[in-house]
Amino acid sequence: MSITRIAALAATVSIAATGAALADWPTDRPIEMIVAFAPGGGTDIMLRTLAPFLEAELATQIPVLNRPGASGEIAYTALSQARADGYTVSSLNTPGFLTMQIDRKLRYDPAAICPIARIVEDPGTFIVQPDSEFQTLGDLVAYAKEHPGAVSVATTGKGTDEHLAMLQLEQAAGIDLTAVPFGGANEAKTALLGGHVQVIGLNVGEYATSEKSSFRALAQFSEARSVLAEDLPTAKEQGFDVIMSSERGLAARCDVPEDVRQKISDAVNVALADPAFLEKAKQQALPLSYKSGADWQADMPARLARYTEIFKLIEGE
């Protein structure tokens, strides 16, 4: 048998095997759900809350696997290397998914990853210890003006929403802050409680579920106050033009068959309409803000342009 015929036969067998697997999807084996950040953060809580409802709708198991690091690049790389059979999905977070395209050469092709649905949009905030000398965002700015680079701000990586909020505040206030990256929100909280950093960037939803005796928020980075923190002033109210949020949802490889991606999307829609899920989301302070995968993807070029301008303004790119 010629090498050409052997190759053709191997391709035919592979296609047939994939077709057979997809015919049984998703009941023949679990769907792995990769989380791009460490346990306990907003993304992890969102997907662990959602997973049981997707399991019920899709009649399969969905183990949640944390793959933190590199602002999400480790998780996106793992997704891009998985087979295009619908048995692997991943969290998708902006701005990180977009800003890493500005910042560095990636180990995966962002165009190969397609959003399934946006589930949450969560405004950013800066958090300090309760006895911090910074009572307001203005206090932090005043100190930073007198002590350039002395205020350390914990983030979950370069180009994440906390980092971009920090860059915006530097630009708006004419100050210099020091970013300290961590693998997730819980690690950042531990660093703050241990006195290793002075400020951490969290999202309002993450702050709302934190022990209030251990943390105090300075501002939220939204146009209007979130319903999760109606007593917390925005940065704009305090005189600083800082707008930044974390958008979180699900993604799959774009070459996963469209009908499979649609079934996952439909399962998300069913979950988000389930009163039991909505009650759990309320308990977990998840600021639900659904968008279809197509609509979310359509937003991304404008988001990318904005984030690119932030990098240019602050880092002189």
C-alpha positions, -999 to +999 in steps of 0.1 A: +000+000+000+014+034-009+022+061+016-004+083+001-031+056+005-020+049+041-023+086+049-057+089+033-069+058+052-056+072+085-074+105+079-106+087+071-104+066+103-097+098+123-127+116+108-149+086+114-137+083+150-144+120+156-178+117+140-187+087+162-175+106+193-196+137+184-226+115+178-225+105+215-216+140+227-218+149+255-230+118+275-201+094+269-175+113+289-171+144+311-166+179+297-136+195+312-141+232+323-108+250+326-106+281+349-079+305+341-074+317+377-069+302+411-097+288+433-118+313+452-118+342+428-147+356+409-142+335+378-138+303+398-169+310+418-189+318+387-181+286+369-184+263+400-218+278+406-228+273+370-213+238+364-240+217+382-268+234+362-249+227+329-244+191+340-281+187+346-290+202+312-264+183+292-267+150+312-229+147+318-203+155+343-183+188+342-153+188+364-138+222+370-100+224+366-080+255+377-051+263+354-039+298+368-010+318+356+002+343+329-031+363+332-050+334+316-025+324+289-019+290+305-056+282+303-061+295+268-031+275+256-045+244+272-079+250+255-062+256+221-043+223+224-074+203+233-092+183+207-119+201+188-146+177+201-165+198+226-151+180+256-130+210+267-143+245+275-126+273+293-134+305+311-129+336+290-120+369+307-116+403+293-096+425+294-069+399+299-078+378+268-074+409+247-045+428+264-022+398+262-025+401+225-010+437+228+016+428+253+035+397+241+038+369+216+014+341+227+016+304+226-018+301+211-038+318+184-065+341+199-085+338+167-089+301+173-109+307+205-146+316+202-168+330+230-198+308+239-215+334+262-207+363+285-221+356+320-209+383+343-196+419+341-181+429+374-167+465+381-133+468+396-124+483+429-093+489+451-093+473+485-072+481+516-069+469+552-095+484+575-069+504+594-052+516+563-042+553+562-060+555+529-096+564+537-104+574+501-089+571+467-078+607+471-057+597+501-040+570+481-033+595+453-019+621+477+005+596+493+016+583+459+024+618+448+047+622+478+062+587+475+064+577+438+064+539+434+059+532+471+023+521+469+021+484+459-011+472+442-018+434+439-032+423+406-040+390+389-015+397+362-003+422+336-032+434+314-059+422+337-087+446+347-070+454+380-038+462+362-055+484+336-074+502+364-041+509+381-026+522+348-057+545+343-054+559+378-017+566+373-025+585+341-055+603+356-037+614+388-001+617+375+012+592+400+035+561+399+022+528+415+039+494+417+020+464+404+025+430+421+010+400+402-006+370+419-023+339+406-058+348+419-079+370+441-074+348+472-037+350+469-039+388+466-062+389+497-036+369+517-008+392+506-028+423+518-037+407+551+000+398+556+011+434+549+030+424+518+011+449+496-009+480+505-037+477+480-054+449+460-075+451+429-107+431+433-140+432+416-171+444+434-186+409+434-155+395+450-155+423+476-192+418+483-185+382+494-154+391+514-153+395+552-159+432+557-140+433+589-109+424+570-111+446+540-123+481+531-130+494+495-118+528+483-137+532+450-155+512+423-144+517+387-178+520+370-199+547+354-226+542+381-226+525+415-231+487+413-262+473+430-238+451+449-221+481+465-245+511+465-227+528+493-193+527+476-185+559+456-171+555+420-137+568+411-154+594+389-173+607+419-139+612+436-125+631+407-106+603+389-116+590+354-111+553+359-136+529+342-128+492+342-146+459+347-141+422+343-162+404+317-163+367+324-178+339+304-172+306+286-153+298+254-144+268+232-122+263+202-137+278+171-133+246+152-156+227+176-186+219+154-211+248+155-240+226+167-220+214+197-210+250+206-247+260+202-258+232+226-234+245+253-247+280+247-283+268+249-274+251+282-260+283+296-292+301+286-314+275+304-292+278+335-294+316+336-332+314+335-334+288+363-346+303+396-324+280+415-293+292+397-304+328+401-307+324+438-272+308+441-258+336+419-274+362+443-259+344+473-224+344+455-229+381+445-225+373+408-234+404+388-250+386+359-248+403+325-255+378+297-244+383+262-244+358+234-210+346+222-215+364+188-225+397+205-196+395+229-172+388+201-185+417+182-177+440+211-141+429+213-125+450+186-136+482+203-125+469+237-091+460+222-087+495+207-094+511+241-070+488+260-043+495+234-047+532+240-043+527+277-011+508+271+002+535+248-007+564+272+009+548+302+038+528+289+047+550+260+042+523+234 
